[in-house]
């Protein structure tokens, strides 16, 4: 089964990997901020909407970031780790 990365050259795959790494760092930063807001809200006001909404958003960011598996598989197939 071919994915969209199977037609890319090695250089293009490495560029996509760099973009993916930058995106992963940004997503980790946003998830950290969401968790921090949630903890702050729990300490300040107790359990409420503002304590669970950031956790839900962090979960959505985490699930959306899992879509890079096709790129990682293609890099692994070509031994470009």
Secondary structure by P-SEA (a helix, b strand, c coil): cccccccccaaaaaaaaaaaaaaaaaaaaaaaaaaaaaaaaaaaccccccccaaaaaaaaaaaaaccaaaaaaaaaaaccc
